[in-house]
């Protein structure tokens, strides 16, 4: 059934239940005025103000519900409504929709209860398999191919809208809030873990993806999971990343390089920026690729019992079709 979130646009845009529709009861400014009235004058004066705002909006709210149902849930008469804690806002909208003829369900505890469920879900045990490899190994393509083969895949970079490195925001949409990232992550983990006998594939990531952090309980489980490492020659990986970043705006590449200058070092930073300015992209990314190889190798070895977790898979190039066969053969020889 459709889920209608009757909180203000600001609350909804910050984070919401994935797939929920924002059915605006009060704007951000109206909600603020009602809150001030409640604190200064009491409950009943605040309700009167709220009714003045809401009254003219009732018809348009019903029209929006009808439109959503007509487009996505044809012939459906059931709806789920919630606000922050399952209080007056959702109760008022539930009354309206019930009066109009819908079968209305209220989310007990509201969005706050959903958030508690999200945080609790990260404490569950999951079966993970990590796809490892240095930058430019084509790991994202391999994960997408596994998805096409109906294998359970959790695309952390896709959820985070970031490719993980200092250059990871280039060509990507704006990242969600940390709260929204967690909401989507929880929903997908729940769906993917329904078959407890099939491990979930995900990329061997740093805990931080752009401005977002993988929840620590999930990160901890990732560090204990087996890693299938795509071992591809440096020159092949360099050619692979040039196909993507080699056509990007030079100023964006320079700006991204400057963000890692403390770790890259003053000489390497200056050299890389000079090469970028001279449009010697291959030489510039050769320096950057060496840097990221070093960083990933440090992260790879900074975990317990790596010798029991690491499975090295030699791949001569970044050919997706060939490499997916090598990968699946390393995991399940019968499949390949």
Helices and strands as residue ranges (DSSP letters): E 2-5, H 9-14, E 21-22, H 28-41, H 43-55, H 58-72, E 78-82, H 88-100, E 103-106, H 110-121, E 128-132, H 139-148, H 156-160, H 178-192, E 200-203, E 208-209, E 212-213, H 216-223, E 226-232, H 234-245, H 250-259, H 261-264, H 266-277, H 281-301, H 306-309, E 310-315, H 320-331
